[in-house]
């Protein structure tokens, strides 16, 4: 199994398992027997607050699969919560088919979970994750950068503040370079310097940018001893091995589950806050099979069957990975189609301009070391005004001109240009 895929699963487990535990998607661990079927286990799940967590996890795995396909052989790191919250934030201003597409693309069943409940669910997540803690650093937030030429509807502004705690920053998008610097500096500050350049550039007709950020720093309940970290082989593939700093612990009790059905081993490491990181190690050659089964019920299955086991040796590479994605190229594969076309309906944001989504960017970075985990992610949505028909006129042949004084509505100069390079009077040759 390649190094990229192993790191990929480590990061995925951290972001999904760690964050889900904070929004109560950890399920009861008291099943009586390992012989319980997956259908039986699902029927025993608590109903309260599971719709948001289940949909977020479903979206996380769906997006992961597309990112893995789009970047074969590469590390994958992203914050599914950041992406889903940014798109839910955008949906506040969506109407008609665009609204339905956004929420269903986020894996919500609108018959079972109405729109208002979805927004309240994200509001609850924001409030809960931003509670002060001495055991964990975790911040999650939203912001809008808005040109003064864009008149935000009062309802959108109010909902953005009440449901998504969004700050609003007046921004001059006529100076695009300055706007990019302002947005990137804000994100860099909110992510403790982990996300530096969320946007490379903005589109010429940008009028607003929606931003979501998340920052996480947790300390292992039982840290690794830095003195035991040493260089070791990491098997990228059958024919390639690299040397990496390998962390090491011996003789410890950890939550463990061996999934024979999916041919993988699952281990959980806890932070001092009692949040956790889930590490999934597929058997040799079984990574594609495990990836194919990444579903909300799979995560629930693994977590419900974790049991304390005596681990004689645990080897985990120390690693730091980062990514930048243009999600407007990826999201249409998950059903987000109209939102990236001229048919998009964002009339709930402003009644003065017809808005389009020109780009959705996402950056993430994650580091795992002997002390714990530090990770950050940010998602930006660039909103443009709908461009008019492109008309190009080239004065590259003889043309007429007239100079008119408006006060007297009279032509004071009238002429024709047949050769812009010649200034001589007609009929006379230049000296």
N, C-alpha and C positions, 0 to 999 in steps of 0.2 A: 504494500500500500504506500502511496506517495506521501512525501512530507507535506505537500500542499493540501492533500485531502485530510491528513490527520489534523493539521493545524486548523483547517476549515471546520472540522467537526468540533474541535475544542472551542473555537470561537462561537459556533452556533449554540453549543450547549450552554456556554456562559450567558449569552445574550437572552436566549429564550428561557432556559430553566431559571436563571438568576432573577430575571425580571418578573417572570410569571409567579414566582413564589411571593413577590410583593403584592400581587393583585389577586391573591387567593386562588391560583389555579393549581396549587399543590393539592393532591387528593389524599384521602384517608389512606394510611399505610397499614390498616389493621385487617386486611383481607385474610381470611382464615386459611386459605389453601392456594397453592400455586396452580391447582387444577381448575380454577375458575376461568371460564371462557371470557373472551374479550367482550362479547355481547352482555354477559352477566355483569362484568365489571362496569360497563358503561351505564347499565341500568341502576347501579348503586351510587352513581356520582351525585354529589349535591347539586341541586339546581341553582341555588342562589348565586348570582353574579358570575355564572359560567358562560353566558352568551358572549360577553365582551372578550373574556380571556380565550375562549375556544375559537372565536372568529379571528382574533389577533394571531393566535398560534397557527391557524390554518393559512392565513395570509403570509405569515413569516415563512412557513415551509414552502408555499407555492412560489414566493419570490426567490427564496434560496435556490430552488431547482432551476429557475430561469437564469439566475446569475451564474450558477455553476456551469450551465450549458454555454452561456455567453463568454465565459472565461475559462476554457478547459485547461487543466493542468496548473491553474493559478490558485492562490489563497483566496478565500471569500470571507469578507467581514462586512457586516452591515448591521444597522439597528432597525429591526422590523417595527418596533414601537414608534420610533421617530418617523418612519415613512408613513405608517398607518395613521398616526395622529396628524401629520401634515396634510394628508389627503382628506381626512375627516374634517379638519379645519377648513380646507378649501370647499368642502361640500356644503358648509353653512351658506355660501353664496350661490350654490348651484340650484338649478330648477329643471323640471321636466325630466327628460331621458338622461341628461347629464348627471342629475342628482342620483337617480336610480343606479346608473352605471358605476358611479363612484362608490356607493355604499355596498352594492353587490360585489363589486371588484374587491372590496375589503373583506369579503366572505360573510357578510351579514345577510341573514334571511329576514327581509323586511316584513314578512307576514308575522314572524315570531318576535322580531325585535324592531319596533318602530323607530323612526329616525330620532325622535326626541330622546328615547331611551339610550340610543347609541351615543349621542352627545353628552348625556348625563353620565354615561359610563366612562367616557374619556375625562370628563370633569372630575369624577371620583378618583381616577388614576392619578391625575395631576396633583390633586390635593394630598392624596396618600403618599405619593413618592416624594413630595417636597416637604414632608414633615421633618423637622430637625431631628438629628440622631447623632449620638456620640460614637456610634459603632460603624457608621457608614457614611460616605459622601455620595449623595445622589441628588442631582438637580435635573429637572425636566421643564421645558418652557417653550413658549411661542412668541413670535413677534411679527409685526407688519411694518414694512417700509413703504410709504405711500407718497406719491407725487401730489403736490398741492393742486394740480390740475384735475385729479381724480376725486370726485365727490362720493365718498363712501355713504351708503345708506345707513340711517341711524340704527335700524334693526341689526344689520350686519356688524356694525361697530359694537353695539351693545352685546350681542351674542358672542362675538369674538372675545370680549373682555370677561364676560360672566362665565362662559363655558370653557374657554381655552386660556383664560388669564393672559391674553395677548397684550403686549405693549405695542404702542403705535408710534412710529418715528417719521416725522415729515422728512422727505428725501427729494433732492433735486435730481430727477432722472434725465434732465437735459445734459447733465455732466455725468455720463455713464461711468467713467473711470473713478470719479469721486464716490459715486453710489456703490460701486463694487468694493472700494476700500472701506467704506462705512459698514456695509453688511458683513464683510469678512472679518473686520476688527471686532464687531459685536459677537460673532460666532466664536472667534478665537478666545475672547474673554470669557464667554459662558462655558466653554469646554476646556478651560485651564490650559489653553495653548495647544491642545491635541489636534483640533481641526483649524488649519491655517487658511486655506483657500477654498471655501465652499464653492464660490463662483469664479471661473476664469474670466468671464465677460458676461454682460447682459445684452439683450437684443436692443436694437436702436429705438424701438417703440415701447420699451418697458415703462410701465406706469406704477407697478407695485410688485413687491416680493413678499411672499409668506415664508417664514422660517420656523422650523422646529429644531430644538437642540436637546441633547441628553448627555450627562456626564456621570460616570460611575467610578467609584474607587472603594474597593473592599479589601480587608485584610483577612488572610486565612485564619481560621480558628486555631489551627496548628500549623505555623509556618514551616517551610522547608529550611533546613540548615544550609546556609551558603557555603560552608566548608565541605559539604558533601556533593556540591555541584561539580561536575567534571565533564570533560569532552567525551562524547560517545557517538557511536554510529547511529544514523537515522536513515532508514531504507526508503529512499524516494520512490524507487521502483525496483524491479527484479535486477536490473543491470546498473543501478546507480545508488551509491551510498554517500552521504555527506556527514561531516562531523558537526555536532551541535552541543551547546551547553545543556546537559541533562541534569535536572533536579532529581533528588533521591530521598526516599524515606523508607524505613524498615519497621516491620512488626507493629502495625497499626490496625485499628478497627475502623472500617469505612462502610457506608451504605453501598451495597454491591448487588448487581443483578446480571446473571448470564442468560441472555435471550437466545435460546437454541433455535427458535423459529426464524429469527432474523439473522442468526449467526453473528452476534456482536456482544461485546462486554460493556456494561454501563457502570461507571463509578461516580459517586457524588462527593465533592469537597465542599465543606461549609465555611462561610465567612463568620467573623465574630458577631455579625448582626443576625446570624442564623439564616441568612439567605444562602444560596448555594450555586455551585457550578457543576454542571452535568457534563461528563466526558464520555463520549461514545466511541468505542474502538471496534470497527468491523473486522471480521476475520479476513485473512488474505484473499483478495479477489472478490469480496462480498460488498464492497463499498457501493456499487451501483444498486444492488438489491436493497440495502439499507436506505439509500437516498430515495428510492422509489416508494418506500413505505413511510416516509416522513409525513405523518398526519397527526392531528390533535390527539386522536385516540392512542397513537403509538407513544407519544410523550406521556400520556396518562398511564398507559400500560407499564412503561419503564419505571415511572416514579412510584406507582402503587406497589411494585414488587421489589423495590430496593430493601435489602435487609442487611443489618450489620454483619460484616464478615471479617475474619482475621486475614489481613493482607501482609504477607511476608516481605514483599518488596513492591514499591511503587516508583516508577520512573516516568517523569513528565518533562518534556523539553521546555526550557525557558524561551519564550518567543515574543516577538513584537511584529504585528502586521497592520497594514492600513490599506484603504481602498478609496477610489473615487468612481462613481457611476453616473452615467447619463440615463436616468430612469425613464425618460420619455421615449427611449428606444426599447425598453424592456416591458414597461407596464401594459402596452397594447396587447401583449401576448397573454395577459391575465384578464382581459376583458375591458380594459380601460381604453376604449376606442374613440368615442365621440369627444371626450375631453381634450383630445389633441388635434381636433379638426375644427374647421370653420363653423361646424354645427353646434359647438359647445355653447351652453346657456349658463352664463354666470351673472345673470341679471339681478341676482340677489345681493351683489356686492356694490354695484353702482348703477345709477340710472342715467349717467351722463356719458359714459363711454361703453362701447361694445368690447368686452375683454376676451382674450384668448390666453391659453396656457402655452407658452413657447418652449419652456424647459423645466424639467424636474431633476435637480442634482442631489446627490447624496454622497457624503463622505463619512468614513468611520475609521477608527484606530483602536487597537486593543493590545495591551501588554500583559503577559502573565509572567510573574517572577516568584522568587522565594517568599516574598512578603504577601503577595495577593494579586489583585487584578485592577488595572486601570483602563477604562474604556470611554470613548466618546463617539457621538454620532451627530450629524446634522443633516437636515433635509431642507432644500430651498425650492420654492415654486415661483417661477418668473411669469408675471402676468403682463401681457402686451395689449395695446389697443389694436382692434382689427384694422389691418392695413387696407387702404383703398387700392383700386386698380393701379398697377404700376404703368406709368406713362413716361416714355423717354422721347425727348425732342432734341435733335442734333442740328444746330445751325451750321451746317457744313456745305452749304451751297448759297448762291445769291439770295438775299432777303431784304425786305423793306423794314423801315422803322419810322416811328413818329414820336415826337416829344410833345406832350400835352400838358398845359397848365390847367390844373383843376379849377382854380378860382374863376377863370374866364372860359373854361371848357373850350380852349382853342389850341390848335396845333401850332407850336412855335418852331419846330423843326420836323422835316419830313425827308426821307431819303431812301437810298437803296445801297446795300453793300454787295458788291460783286467780287471784290478782292480785298479782304481785310489787311493784307500786307502792303497795300499801296495807299499812300496818302496824297498822291498828286491829283490836281483838278482834272476833271474829264476833258479829254482832248489835248492835254499837255503831257509830255513825257518827263519823267524825273531827270534832273541834271546829271 
